[in-house]
Amino acid sequence: MPAFWKKLCSWLGDRQSTNPDVSETKDPQVDLVESQSTDYDAVAFSKIRATESMRTWRGKYFVYAGLGLIMTIFELDNATVGTYRNYATSAFNQLSVLASLNTATSIIGAVFKPPIAKLSDVLGRAEAYLFTVCCYVVSYILCAASKDFSTYAGGVILYAVGQSGITVLNAVLISDLSSMRWRGFAYNILYLPFLVIPWVSAFIVDSVVNGIGWRWGIGMFAILMPFCASLIIITLAVFQSRAKQTGLILKDRLTLYQFCSRIDLGGTLLLSGGFALLLIPITIASTTTSRWKTPWVDALIALGVVCLIALYPYERYITKHPVVPVRYFRVLAIITSVCLTCIDNVGFGVTHTYLYAWSTVSRGFSARDAQFLTYTNGVMQALTGMIIGLVIYRFCTYKWILVAGAIIRLIGYGVMIRLRTNNSSVVELFIVQLVQGLGSGIIETIVIVASQIVVPHKKLAQVTSLLMLSAFLGNGIGSAIAGGIYTDTLKNRLRERLGSGVSDDKLDELYNSITGVLPAWGSSERGAVNGAYSDVMG
């Protein structure tokens, strides 16, 4: 029976492309990855092959239905809960630390991707999904019931773990079930619900913030998320159970030490601690009286640099199962993909962290219209990714398409500098978002394919998580930069625009909240506030 399942999985396996640009042949530099096989590799790969046993028509039906359901609720959550963060921080009079919170969530989301990907190899895909959904549910409860900002922030950090896990697990599962030639399209078809949900979510957000409040808007997902995730978890659990009964999955009992070793707990702590200590002080330094002269700021940044420097020798010489395999950085396709992804997301973080706040203050957009503007970029990115996936399948090449995408992205930044102002028309603002989304859709699709074709199948989860790690870190860096600009310049610009007669209390209110403290639209004071926001974030 095990032989039958292996033959079945092989027959239903990935077809190898004949074109060298989009083939499943490995880069010679990665041969050493396969040669370093261990008992752990055998056990982990047996669980990956068990996932492939779902390639029957019935298995695919349930898996794709489960993915569709969880992606629908994931995108609805992503399009609403993130927006509620603007209102939650304003309710606690902490809007100025929104960038710090976004930076922290990006860092947590980034560094948890590799260990969760490893967790899915060690324990199984179903168990990893269950873990991330539990993180989601607890985070919703904490945020919805929070009495102070600290509790809310703790919930947001745990939320980042759940979001990180769902993102990487969906990508890994699609990689398990699709051929390399179809990989770009299959990865982007996951985001099909995103073409519709942002427009629907805009009406939901507008209704929630003007009705039941952001707490209920977050709290309802504590019921919706586990319900929608149940299909994919049950389906994966059933197939894993059947695979164990047939002997397709090798049995392996782990001690606590072995488990920590296989998820590389030490490397994860160095990675997460290093980036957290390096990036978060950038956004909070400007909120202190002495600014960058505060001793603890320099100390934290220095400690973060030390952690990141120590990460290389630890991953290279000490750990047996590195969370960030340094040997991958000798492969040009991987290092190029990682760098492109990181840089692209730095730009996104810088330009979008306070876009919602700017559009509601400087442009007077309603919650619905601000939501439309914020997510136009993402919708265009998803649609472009699907089209590019089909282009890759048809022409079996991607290199020149990637160059075109980078050029379009640069043009988008130039257009943004020219058109994202208080005097621009609404159409011009949306054109900026469309052009940037077009460039990002090309880049983000191609880097997934380019990084995966040079590694063996059993390393797909690891390299996919590494790429997503770079994306979230890039977003965190961008948010940190945006936060540094906001906290360092907005209050001064408000004082200059409003005049010396404005009180410090009034400045603090305008600086830390977008709800209930803004002057009436059309008044001279509102014009001054709009100008200050546009000076900093426009």
N, C-alpha and C positions, 0 to 999 in steps of 0.2 A: 504493500500500500504506500509506504513512503516513496518508493521508486516511482510509482504511478503519479503521485502528487508532484514530484520533482520534474517528471517528463511533461506533465500538464502545464506546470508553471513555465518551463522552458519553451514549450510550444506557444504559449500565450505571451511570451516575453517580448522585450523591446526589439523592434526591427532595426537593423544597423543600416545607417545611411551610407550611400556610396560616395557622397561628397565629403571631402576632407574638412570643409568648414563646419558642417553640422553632423559629424559622425560621432559614434560612441567609442571610438578608439581613444586610448589614453595617451596623454602626453608622456614621453619617455621619462621626464623628470619625476613623474608620480609613480613610476614602477616600484620605487622603494616603499611606497605606502602599502601596496599589496604584499610585498615580500615580508613585511613585518607582521605576519599573521600570528594571532594568539588564540588561546582558548576563548577569550572574551569575544574576539572577532567572529569565531565560529558560532557562538551562541547568539550574538547580536544579529549576524547575517541570517541565521535560521529564522529569526523572528521577522526580518525584512522579507524573506522569501515566503513566509506564511502570509504576509500582507498581499503578496503577488498572487497567492492562490485564489484571491477574490476576483480574478479576471474572467470568471464565468459571466454570462449575461446577467444572471440573477444577482451575483455578488456585486457587479458594477452598478446595477440598478439601485440597490440599497445604499451602496457607498456614495454614489453621486447624489442620491436623494438626501442622504444625511449631510453631505457637504453643502448642498444647496440650502438646506434648512439652517444649518449652523452659520453659513456665510450671510444669510439674510438677516438673522438676528445680530450677528457680529457687526455688519455694516450699519444696521439701525442703531445699535449701541454706539458705534464709533462716531456716527454723525450727530448724535444727540448728547451723549454724556460729556464729550469733550467741550461742546458748546455750553453746557450747564456749568462748566468750570469757571467761565467768565462771571456768571451770576453768583456762584458760590463764594468765590474769592471776594467779590464785591460785597456780598452779605456780611462777610467777616472783616470788611475793610482791609483786605490784603491783596488788592489787584496788582500792586507793584511787585509782589513776589510770584505772580503767575508764571513768569519766565523761569524762575528758580524751580517751581513745582514741575513745569514741563521738562526742564533739564533733568531733574531727578527721575521723572518717569521714563524719559528717553534712555537714560543710562541704565536704569533697572531693566527696562524692556530689552535693551541691547544685550546686556551681559547674561540675562537668563535664557536667551535663545540657545546658545550652545549646550548648556547643561540640560535643558528640557529636550533638545534633540537627542542628546545622549540617553536621557531617561527613557525616551521612547524606544531606543534600541535595547536598553538593558531590561526594562520591565515590560515594554510593549506599547503599541500605539494607543490602545484603549485606556490603559492605566494613565498614560500621560495626558490624554484628553480629560479624564476624570479629575486629575490633579488641578489642571488649569481652570476647569469649570468651578471647582470648589473655591479657588482663589477669587474668581469673579464674584461668586455669591457673597462671600464674606466681605469683600470690598464694597459691594453695593449696600450692604447693611450698615457698615461703618460710615460711609459717606452720607447716606440718607438720615441716619440717626445722630450725626455728629452735633455736639453742642459747642465745640470750639474748633478753631482752624487746625490745631495739631491732630485731632482725631480725624478730621476730614482729609488732611494730608496723608495720614497713615493709610486710610482707605484707598486713596489715589495711588499710592505706591504699590499696594497689593493688587490693585486693578491693573497696573502695568505688567505685573507678573502674568496674570491671566491673559491679557491681551497679547503679550509676547508669545505665550505658549500656543494660543490658538493660531496665530499668524504662521509660526514656523511649522506647526504640525499639519496645517492645511497644505502648505507648500511641499512638505516632505511626502505627504500622502499622494498628492498629485504626481510628484516625481516617481513614486513607487509604481504608479498605475499607467503612466503615459510613456510613449516612446520619445527618444530625444528629438526626433524631427517635429513631433507635435508638442514638445515641451513648452515652447513660448506661448502657443495658443491655449493649451490646457491650463497653464498657470494663470493666464489672464481671464479665462472664462470663469474662473472662481469669482471674479469681481463683477460678474454680470448684474447681480442685484444692485451694485453701486451705481449703475446707470439710472436707476429709478429712485432709490431710497433717499438720496440727499434732497430731492425735490419734495418727497413726502415728509421727510423729517423736518423740513423747514416749517411746515404747517403744524407739526407736532410740537416743535420747540416754541413756536409763537403762542400756541394754545397753553402749553405748560407754564411758561414764564409769566403769562398774563392770567393764569388761572390757578391750578392746584399747586404750583411752585416747583422749583428745581428738585427738592427733596423727593417728592413723589415721582418725578420724572426719572430719577435714578433708581429709586426703590423698586419700581415695577419690574426692572430687569432681574431682580433676585428670583422672580418666578419664571419669567420668559426665557432666560438663558439656559437653565438646566432642562427645561421642557424641550426646547429646540435642539439641545445638544444630545438628548437621550438617544435619538435614532442612530447617530454615527457611533456613539459609545457602545451601544448594545450590538450593533452590526459588527464592529471590530472585535468586541469581546467574544461573540459567537464564533467568528472565523478563527480567532486565536485558540479558542477552546477545541474546535475541531482539528486544528493543526497539531495541537498537543496530543490529541487522541490518536492521530495517524502517525505520530513520531516526527512530523516535519519540524517542530520546534525542539531544540535540544534543551534538556533540563539543566538548570544551574542554580544552586543555592548560594546566596551571598551573605557574607558577614557584613556588619556595619562598616568595618574598615574597607572591605572590598567595594562596597557600594559607593562610599565617599571617594575612593580611588578612581572608580570608573567614571564618575561624573566630574572628576578633577575639582574637588571642593577647594583645594588650595589655590589653584589657578583662577577659579571663579572669584574668590575673595580678593586676590591681587588685582584682577581685571576690573571688577566692579568698584572696589575701594579706590583704586588708582584714578579712574576716570571721575568718580564722584568727588574725590578730594581735589582734583584738578579743575573741574568745570563749575561745580556749584559755587565756590567762593567768588567766581567772576561775576555772577549775577547778584550776590548779596553784599559784596564789598561796598557798593555805592550807597547802600541803605544806612551805613554807619556814619557817625559824625566825622571820623577821621579818614574816611574813604580807604584808599589803598595803603595808608600808613598804619592801619590796624595790624598788630603783630601776628594775630592768629591767622589772618588771610595768607600771608607769606608762608607761614608754617604749614598750613593745610596744602597749599599748592606744592610746596617742596616735598611734603610727604607723599602726595599723589604722584609726583614725578619719580620718586624712589620706588614706589610700588610698581609702576609701569616698567621701569628699568629692570627691576627684579623679576618681572614676568618672563622675560626672554630666557634667562638661564634656568629658571624653574621649569618652564615648558620644554626646554631643549634637553636638559640633563637629569632632571629629578623625577617628574611625573611619568607614569607609564601610559596614561591615557589623556594626552593634552587636550584641553578645551579649545585652545587656539594652536593647532599644529604649525610650528614654525617652518616645517619643510614645505608647506603650501606656498609660502612667500618666495620660493625659488621658481615658482611656475608663473610665467608672464600673464597668462589668461586670468589666473585667480587674482594676482596682485593688481592688475589693471581694473578688473571688475570691482574689487573692493574699494579702490581709490575713487573710481568714477561714482560709485554708489554713495560713498561718504561725502564727496564734494557736492554732488547733486542735492543731497539732503541737508547739507549745511546751508545752501542757498534757500531751500524751502523753509528751514527753521527760522532763518533771519527774517524772511519776508512775510511769514504767515503767523508767527506767534501772536502778534498783536493786530493782525488784519481785522479780526472780528470786532475788537474794541475800537479800532480806528473807523471802521465803516459805520458803527452805531453812533459814535460821537461826532466825527468830522462830517460825515455824509448824512447823518440823521436816518440811517436805514432802520427799518423795523427788524425784530428778531428773525422774521421769515426772510426778508431780503438780504440781510447780512449772511444768513445761512446759505442762500443761493450763491452769493459772491464767493464765500469761503470755499465751497465744495465744487465750484465749476472746474477748478484745476484738476481735482481728483477724478471727476467724471470724465473729463477729456483724456486724462492719463489712462484710465481703464479702457475706454473705447479705442484709443490709439494702440494700446497693448494688444488687444484682440486682433486688430487689423495687421499689425506687425507680425504677430504669431502666424497668421495665414501666409503672409509674404515670405517668411522664413521657410515655411513648409513648401511653398511653391517653387522658390528659387534656390533654396538650400545655401544661402549665404547671409551674412549679417554685418560684415565689417564696415562696408561703405554706408550701410543704413545707420550704423552707430555714429559715424562721423557726421552724417546729416542731422541726426538727433542732437548731437552736442552743439552744432551750429545754430539750430533752431532754439535751443535752450538759451544760448548766449543772446540771440536776438530778442528773446522774451524778456531778459533782464534789461536790455536797452530800452525796449518799449515800456517796461514798467517804470523806469526812471522818468520817462517823458510823460506818461499818461496817468500814473497813480497819484493824483493831486486833488485838492478840494475843488478845482475848477474844471476837472475832466468830466465828461458826460458819463452816464451810467453804462452806455454801450462801450465806451473806451475802457472802462474798468474791467468789463467782462472779456473784452478782446485780450487784455493782458493775461488774464487767467487761462484763456483758451490756448494762447501761444505757448505759455509755459507748460501747460498740461500736455500739449503735443510733443514737446521736446522730452519731457520726463517719461512719457509713455514709451517712447522709442528706447531711451537709455535703460530704463528699469527692466524692460522685457529682454533686451539683448544680453545684459550682464548676467541674468539668471542662466541663460543657455550657455554663454561663453564659459562661465565658471564651472558648470556641471559636466560639460563634455570631456573634461580632462581628468576626471576622477572615476574610479570604479563605482559600481552601483552601491556597494555597501558603505561608501563614504558620502553618499548624496546628502544625508541628513546633516552631516558635519559641515560640509562646504556650503550648504544652503543656509545653515544657521550662522556661519561666519559672514556670509554676504549680508544677511539681515542684521547682524550685529553692527556692521559698518554703517548700514542705513540708519539705525536708531541712534548710534553714536553721532553720526553726522547731524541728525536732527537735534540731538542734545547740545552739540556744539553751537549750532545755529541759534537755538533758543537761549543759550547762555550769552551769546553775543547780543541778541535782541534785548535780553533782560538788562545787560550792562548798559546799553544805549538808553533804554527806557528809564532806569533808575538814576542814571547819571545826568540826564539832560531834561527830562520832561518837567520836573518841578521848576527848574530855572526858566524854561521857556514859558511856563504858565505865569510865573511872576513877571517876566518881561512883557508878556502880552496883556495881562490884566492890570498891570501897574503896581506901584508901590503901596497903594491903599488896601490891597487885598490882605486878609488876615491869614496867619499860618494855618489855622484850623480849616479854613475854606480851601486852602491849597492842598492840605492833606486829604480832604474829602474828594476833591477832583482827581487827585493822584492815585487814590486807592480804590475807587469805585466808579462804575459806569451806570449805576442805578440810583435814581432818586435824588441826586445831588447836582445834576447838570442844569445850567440856566435855561430859560425858555428859548425855544428855537426862534431865531430871528433877532434876538436881543444882541446888543453890542458885546455883553459878557460872553454869550454863547459863541459869537464870532471869534472872540479872542481865544476861547478854549479850543474851538475847531482849528484855528491857526496853529496853536501850540502842538496839538496832537499831530497835525499834518507835518509840522516841522520835524518831528521826531520819527513818525511812523509812516508818513505818506510817501 
